[in-house]
Amino acid sequence: MPVRSRSTAAAKIPAHVMEKLERRLKAHVQAKWPACKAVFVRCRGAYAYVEAQGLEEPQPEPVCRLRYMGGVDSWEFAYFTWSRQAYELSVLDNGLPFGSPEECFDAAAFPMFGVQ
């Protein structure tokens, strides 16, 4: 369920947070998503853009965007919508618009990779 944008200024993601985020997502994908052969994270300002590559895919595809909220354990969640070719703010299964990187990845990757 899409939610409206929350306009609060966010700090740029520190390098050590990006490194930790990338390690966590790669470990999570390796452990829980056998249909995903690689995950890539790039940073721009307060956002981390997550892409994943399926076993049969020639290149990675967008999965979600995470907005830095000041820590490594809680990120605002937006999934990539193919119909609009854009990111949509949304909520996780627990009803919250933010969660751990792993929760955010799981919510967005399920349509791409199916059952984990």
C-alpha positions as CSV (number, residue, x, y, z in Angstrom):
1,M,0.0,0.0,0.0
2,P,1.7,3.3,-1.1
3,V,2.0,6.0,1.4
4,R,2.5,9.8,1.0
5,S,6.0,11.2,1.0
6,R,7.3,12.3,4.4
7,S,9.4,15.4,3.8
8,T,12.0,15.6,6.5
9,A,15.6,16.4,5.8
10,A,17.9,13.4,6.0
11,A,21.6,13.3,6.3
12,K,23.9,11.7,3.7
13,I,24.6,8.1,4.4
14,P,28.1,7.8,6.1
15,A,30.5,5.5,4.3
16,H,30.7,3.1,7.3
17,V,26.9,2.8,7.3
18,M,26.9,2.0,3.6
19,E,29.5,-0.7,4.1
20,K,27.6,-2.3,6.9
21,L,24.3,-2.1,4.9
22,E,25.9,-3.7,1.9
23,R,27.4,-6.5,4.0
24,R,24.1,-7.2,5.8
25,L,22.1,-7.3,2.5
26,K,24.6,-9.6,0.8
27,A,24.7,-12.0,3.7
28,H,20.9,-12.0,3.9
29,V,20.4,-12.7,0.2
30,Q,23.0,-15.4,0.3
31,A,21.3,-17.1,3.2
32,K,17.6,-16.7,2.3
33,W,17.1,-16.0,-1.4
34,P,18.6,-18.9,-3.5
35,A,17.0,-17.5,-6.7
36,C,19.0,-14.3,-6.3
37,K,22.7,-14.6,-7.4
38,A,23.8,-11.1,-6.5
39,V,22.7,-7.9,-4.7
40,F,24.1,-4.4,-5.4
41,V,23.7,-1.3,-3.3
42,R,24.6,2.2,-4.4
43,C,24.3,5.4,-2.5
44,R,23.1,8.9,-3.4
45,G,22.6,11.4,-0.6
46,A,20.3,10.0,2.0
47,Y,19.2,7.1,-0.2
48,A,20.5,3.6,-0.8
49,Y,19.3,2.0,-4.0
50,V,19.1,-1.8,-4.0
51,E,19.3,-3.9,-7.1
52,A,19.3,-7.7,-7.4
53,Q,20.2,-10.2,-10.1
54,G,18.3,-13.4,-10.5
55,L,20.0,-16.6,-11.5
56,E,18.7,-16.4,-15.1
57,E,19.0,-12.6,-15.5
58,P,21.7,-11.0,-17.6
59,Q,21.8,-7.9,-15.4
60,P,20.6,-6.6,-12.0
61,E,17.1,-4.9,-11.7
62,P,15.9,-2.4,-9.2
63,V,14.3,-3.8,-6.0
64,C,13.9,-1.0,-3.5
65,R,15.1,2.3,-2.2
66,L,16.1,2.7,1.5
67,R,16.1,6.2,3.1
68,Y,18.7,6.7,5.8
69,M,17.1,7.6,9.1
70,G,20.2,8.0,11.2
71,G,21.1,4.4,12.1
72,V,21.9,1.1,10.5
73,D,18.8,-0.8,11.7
74,S,15.9,1.3,10.6
75,W,15.3,2.5,7.0
76,E,12.4,4.1,5.3
77,F,11.1,1.8,2.6
78,A,10.1,2.4,-1.0
79,Y,9.7,-0.4,-3.6
80,F,10.4,-0.1,-7.3
81,T,7.2,-0.2,-9.3
82,W,7.6,-1.4,-12.9
83,S,4.4,0.2,-14.1
84,R,5.6,3.7,-13.3
85,Q,9.3,3.0,-13.5
86,A,9.7,4.8,-10.1
87,Y,10.0,4.2,-6.4
88,E,6.8,4.2,-4.3
89,L,6.9,4.8,-0.5
90,S,5.1,1.9,1.1
91,V,4.7,-0.1,4.2
92,L,6.1,-3.4,5.3
93,D,4.0,-6.5,6.4
94,N,4.0,-5.1,9.9
95,G,2.2,-1.9,8.8
96,L,5.2,0.4,9.3
97,P,6.8,2.5,6.6
98,F,10.3,1.6,7.9
99,G,12.2,-1.4,9.0
100,S,15.5,-3.3,8.9
101,P,17.3,-3.6,5.5
102,E,16.5,-7.3,5.5
103,E,12.7,-6.7,6.1
104,C,12.7,-4.1,3.3
105,F,14.5,-6.3,0.9
106,D,12.2,-9.2,1.6
107,A,9.1,-7.2,1.0
108,A,10.3,-5.8,-2.3
109,A,12.0,-9.0,-3.6
110,F,9.2,-11.4,-3.0
111,P,7.4,-10.5,-6.3
112,M,10.7,-11.0,-8.2
113,F,12.0,-14.2,-6.6
114,G,9.0,-15.8,-5.0
115,V,9.1,-17.9,-1.9
116,Q,12.4,-17.6,0.0
